[in-house]
Amino acid sequence: MIRRSKDRGYSKNGWLESSFSFSFAEYYDPNNMGFGVLRVLNDDKISPMSGFGMHPHRDMEIITIVMKGQLEHRDSMGFVEILDNTKVQYMSAGKGVKHSEINNGSDILELFQIWIKPSMADYEPRYESRIIMPDMYKNKFLNIAGGFGDEILQIRQKAVLYRGAFEAGKNISLSHKQSLTGWYLFLISGEIEIDGERLSDRDSFTVIKEEEINIATFANSDILLFDLLVNS
């Protein structure tokens, strides 16, 4: 199933402009509450000298990918860090953590925030970030985060998040890990084809129970791809 970028939820409220792939905050669609264990994929733009003040989370795996600008992270575990597009941030909220995410720069901050439901509850919170440079996922899918042991960031769920930046004219295939049954693809930018359907910037594609996903690129394309449990 394809969902076009224009059909996502949308909000612009002062310093924050967001597009929502799934129900979040004031955007609510009871038929679009997530895809399997993937609960949130927000496409945020944060004005300079603004951001999310200290607020709580629990029992959620949170991944942040900065696209442009710099993000200042602070949390109740004592971590303080500046993140840009060379780092991916992971916070495992567990039994409770508070954090703030602020744009202290002079340019608009653009980022993706991803929430994945964990396989357990009431666990110890954890924070981590890793350097992930563009050449690490050039013309291939890189295992950024997941729960199988061979990903760069280890999360508390049997799911995998890949990123790949492919040149035009590539054909890519990827198979499920273990018994995972759902694919969720989000095209950050570019033009691709899946199952005879064309996708462009910020379009998404979901499919269940196909063992393999096959993608053809018709322009330089930056892709997020999730291999997920859909019946948990």
N, C-alpha and C positions, 0 to 999 in steps of 0.2 A: 504494500500500500504506500502510495506517495502522499506526502503532505507538503504543499507549497509554502514557501516562506511567508507569503502574504496572508496565509490562513492561520498563522500562529497568533497567540494572544499578544497584546501590545499594551504598554503603559508608558506614559511620560509624565513624570511628577517632579517638577523642579530640577534638581541636580541629577536625577536618575532616569534613563531611558532604557526600557527592557522589552525584549521579545521572548515569549514563553513557549517552549515546545510542549509543555504539559501544564495542567492547572497549577497556579501558584498565586498567592496573595489575592489581589482583587480579580484576577482572571480565573474563572471557575467553569469547567466543563465536566460534568459527571462521567462522560464517555471518554475523557482524555485525562486520566489521573496518573499516567505513567505507562511504561512498557516493561512488563515484568518487574525486575528489581530496580530498573532505572526509574527514578521518581522525578528528577528535576534536570532540565537542561535550559538554563537561562542565558540569554545573549544580552549582556549589560554594557551600557555606556555611562560612565560616571564623570561628572564635571570636575574641573580642577578644584582643589581645596574642599572636597566633599567626600561623602562615603557613608558606609554603614557603621554607626557607632557600636559600642559594646553590646552584644546581644547573645542569648543562649541557644544552644542546640543540644540534642541528645539522640543516641541510637541512630546515627546516620553517618555514612561514609561520604565525605565532601572533597571534591577535586576541583581545583581552580586552574584555568589555563589563561594566562594573560596574552592578549594579542598585540596591544599597543599601550604604551605608557608604563607607569610604575605603580605598584600596589604596595601599600604599607600594611603589614599584618601584625596584630598584637593579640595575645590571648591570655586566658587565666592560668595556663600552664607555665607562663613566663617567656614564651617565644615571641621575639620581635624580629621581623625580616622585611626587606624590600625585595619585591619580585618583579621581574620583567618577562619579556617573551622568550628568555632563555631558561626559565624555570617552570616547573609544574609543582603546585602545592597540593598536599594531602593532609586532611584533618579527619581523624576518626573520633567522632563526638562522644560515643560511648555513654557513660552514666551522667555526663553533663560537662559542658565546657562553654565558656563565653569568649567571644572574639570580636575584633573590629577590623574592617577592611576599608582603607582610606586612600584616596588619590591626593597626595600632597604635591603633585607636580603641576606644571603650567599647561599641560595638554590633556585632552579627553582620554580617559582610561577605558579601554575596551577589553572585556574578558568574558569567558564562559565559566559559569558555575554549574557543577554537575553533582547531583546527589544520588547515591546508590544505597538501597536498603541493605543493612548488614545481615549476616546469617545468625547473629546472636544479639542479645540485649544486655544492658547494664554492665558493660565492660570498661576497662581503663581507657581514657582518652589518649590519643597519640597525635603528634604533629611531625610532619616531614616534608621536605622539598628536595627536588633533584634537578640538576642541570640537564636539560634536554635540548640540544642544538638542532637546527633545521637539517643539517647534513646527516643526522642520525636516523631520520625518517624520509630521506629523499629516495623516491622511486621504490619504496617498500613500506609495509606496515610494521611499525614499531610497537611492541607490547609496553605501553606506558604504565598501566595500572591493572592489577587483577589479583586473584586469589589462588594461583596455581604454582607460584614459586619462581617463575622465570620472567616475571615482569619487573620493571624498574621500581615501581612502588607497589608494596604488598598491602592489599586491602582485605577486609574481613567479609569477603563474599566470593563465591565461585562465579565470577564474571571477569571479562577482560575488556579494557579500553585500548584501542589501537589508534595511532595517528599515522597518516601517510600523505606525503606531498609528491604527486606524480606529474611527470611531464605529459604533454599531449601525445596520443598514439599508443598508450600503454594498455595492456590487458592484464588484469590482476585477479587471482583466485585465492580464496582463503577458506579453510575448513573449520568446523566447530571444534572446540576443546571438550572432551568428555561428553556429557549428556546435555550440554547447553543447547537450547532449542530455538532461540530467537536472535535475529540480527536487527540492529538499529543503526542506520547510517545517517550521518548528518554532514552535508556538504558545506564546508565553510566557504569555499570559493571554487569556481571553475565550472566545468560542464562534463558530465559523465552519463553513461547509459547502464541501466540494470534491467534485466528481463524485458528488453525492448523499449524501456521508458527513459526519457531524458530528464536529468535533474540539473538545476543551475544553482547559483549562490543561495545558501541557507535553506534549500529544500531538504527534506528528509525522506527516508525509505525504511519500511519495516516489513519483515517477512518471518514466518514461523515455520520451523521444522524442515527447512531446506538445509541439507548437510553442508553445502558449499555456497558461497556468494561469489559472483563473477561480475567484474566491473571493467568497463572500457572508458578511457578518458579521451575527450575531444578537445580539451584545453588543459593548460596547467591547472591541477586540481588539488586542493587541500581538504582532506577527509578525516572525520572522526568516525570510528566504527566500533560498535559495542557487540560483544558476543555474550548473550545473557540467558539466565533462567527466566522463563516467562510463566511458570506455573507454581511459583513459591508463595 
